[in-house]
Amino acid sequence: MRHQLRTQLRSGTPLVATFVETPHRAVAHVLGAVGFDVLIPDGEHAAFSPRDIEELIVGADLAGIPALVRVPSTAPSTLAHALDSGAAGVLVPLVNTAEAAQAAALAARYPPEGLRGAGPGRATLYGLEREEAIANARAETVVAIQIETGTAVQNLDAILEVEGVDLIFVGPNDLSHSLGRPPEEELRAVIDDVLARASAAGRLTGILAPTAELAARYRAAGCALLVTGTDLACMAAGARDILAGARGE
């Protein structure tokens, strides 16, 4: 399946996504069917094997939406597997330096822009559509990096100079812990500064926005990607509503 995730993110209408932590294609298929624009298989925090990640990419494809895989590291083989399995892009956590951002960009791009190998994975229909897949990847593969530590904020100007990075994604929870759990208004000021600097540098931005209030705030800030939470949080919220209705509460 060919994706247009980079084009969609640049459309001016924010895409709404969720992390997926349940390794079954049916979960991804249903989430796509109910209206999420993007799914993010969570290879960082969920106990996923490479096969589990591919299973969720297949489910997203069945729903006709792109999968942006949060990989566990910048190891080239990790990024290559997600992309070769058909991911429309990668979200790389804990990028604290320009060097780490550069490693992610190089691993995700085909030469001459990067170092990605032209393997015969699912993305190329196992080699049968290699040239078409490579052309689509050059145009549409998204490299997103997470800014979620005080060190990353300090190094942000250098990180923003790295070619090949499409989107800066802020992780508010980890950033808060890294900064020593500052008051909410101080944390929001840091986040707003990161988003503004990234936008000024011509980068797309994204953030975790698990409430309607936060989603409205970051839509207004121009974020291209709003992540509502996780599939399990969706299940819990839906189950609570169903139980409350059944019990007349």
N, C-alpha and C positions, 0 to 999 in steps of 0.2 A: 504494500500500500504506500502511495506517495503522500507526503504531508506538506502543508504550507504554514507551519507554525511560525516561522519568522515573519511571513507576510501577515498572518493573523494578529500577531503581537503588535505589529506596526500600524494596525488599522485605525487606531484611535479609540476603539471600544475595548475596555478591559476584559480579559479572559478570566473566568472563574474556574478554579481548580481545587482538587483535594488530594492530600496524600493518601496512598493506598497501602495498607499494611497486612491485608489478607491475600495470600498467594493463590487466588483462584480466578480464572478468566471470567466466570459468571459475575463476580463482584464488580470487576471493571466494566463488563458489558452493561450491567444494570445502571451503574453510576453514569455511564455515558448516555444511556437511554433516557434517564430522567433529566438530563440537561447540563451536566458539567461540560465545560469547553475543553478542559485539559485534565488528564490524570497524571499523578506523580507517584509511580511505584517507589516506595521508600527503602532503598538499599542501604541507607545509613542506619536507621533505627530498627527496622523490622528484621527478623531472622530469615533473610532471603538467600537462596542459592541463585546462581546465574539462571538456572532453569525457571525458578519462581518469577524472576523479573521478566523473562521472555513470555511466560504464561500471562502476565498482566498486560504486556504490550499487545499480545494477541487479542485479549479481551477488549482493549481500547480500540484496536483496529476493527473488531466486530461491531463496535458501536459507532465507528466512523469518526473517532476523535483522536488527537495525537497523545502520545505518552512522552512525558518529560521525566526521565529517570533520575532520581536522586541517588548518585553513586556513592559508595562508601569511602572512596579515596581518589586521588589524582593519578593512581597507577594507570599507565596507558592501556593495559589489558582490561582493566575494569571498565573504562570508558568505551573501549572498542567493542567489548561484548554487548553492552547496552545498545550501542548504535548498530552493530551488526545484527542484533535481534529485531531491529525495526523501530527503535526509539526515534522520535522526532528531535530529540535533543537531550542534553545532560544538565543536571543541576549539581554543582560540585560544592560540598560543604567545607566550612572552615578554611576558606582561602584568606590567608593572613598577609601574603606578600605578593609583589608583582611577579616574582619567580614562580609561585604556585599558580597564579592566574595564567602565566605563560605556558606552564606545563599542561594545564587543562586545555587551553586553546589549541596547542600543538597536537595533543593526543586526539582531539575531536575533528580536526580538519585534514582533508586529503592534501598531499603535496600539490603544488609547491608551498601552500600556506601552512601546512602542518605535516604531521608524521603518521597519520592514520593509514593502516594497511588496507588494501583492497581485497578483503577476505570474502569468501563465498558464503556469507551467512544469510539469514532469513531476509534481511533488508534488500538483498540483491536477487531474491528468489533462488538462493543457493547457487548463484553465479549465472543463472539464465538471463537475468536482466541487469547485469553489472553496470553497463554504461549508463542506462537510464537512471539507475539508483544513485550512481555517483553524481550525475548531473543534478538530480534533485537534492542530494545532500549538500552539494556546494552552494545551492541557492537558498536552502531552507533550514538546515540543521542549526539548532540554537545551542549556544554555549552560555549557560547561566552560572554565576558564581555567588556563593553566600558570603555576605559580610555580617559577621555575628560575634566578633570579639573587639575589645578595645584596640588590640594590635592592628586589626584590619582597618579600623577607623583611622588610626594614626597613619597607616600606609595607603590610604585610599587614593590620594593623588597619583601615586606611582602605579597603583593597580589600574586606575582608569586610563592610563597611557598604553596599556597592553592591547595590541591588535588581536582581533579574533574573539573577543568577549562581547556578547550581545546584550546580556541582561545582568543587572546587579540586584540580587535578592537579599533583603534584610530579614534576619532571624531575630525577632524581638526578644524571645525568651532567653536564648543563649547570650545575646548581647547584654541583656540586663544582668545576668549572672556574672558575666565577664567584667562589667563595670561596677560590680559591688552592690547590685540591687538598688540603684538610685530611685528617688521619687519618680512617680509616673511622668510628671511634666518634664523632668530633666531627661528622662529616657526618650520621650517623644521629640524633644528638641534635637537630640543626637540623631534620631532616625530621620527627622525632617531634613537635617543638614546633609546626611548621606544621600537621601533621595534627590535633593536639589543639586548637589554636586555631580551626581551620576547623570542626571538629566542634562545639566549644562555641558557635560562632556560627550553628549550624544548617545548615551546608553539608555536602553530600556530599563525599567525598574519593576520590582515586584516585592511582595511582602505577605507575611501571614496576617490575615485579617479575619479572626473567627467570630466577630459580631457584626451586626448591621451597622452599628455606629463606626466601627473601625473601617469597614468596607467603604462607607461613604467618605470618610476622611481621606482614605488613600486613593479612591477614585478621583477626588478633587485635587489630589497631589499629582495626578497624572500617571499613576502606576498602571502598567500594562498587564500585570498578572496579580490576581488576588487569590490567595489560598485560604479556604475556609476552615481547614482543620484536617481531620482524617476520616476514612471510611468508618472506623469503629465509633467515632464520635457521632457521625450521621446515624448509625444504627441505634446508638443509645438514645439520641434525641427522638428518633422516630418511635422507638419502643416505649419511651416514657409517655409520648403523646397518645399512643394507642392504648396503653394501660389506663391512663387517666380518663380517656373517653369510655372505655369498657367499664370502669368503676364509677362513672358518673361524677368524676371529681372536677 
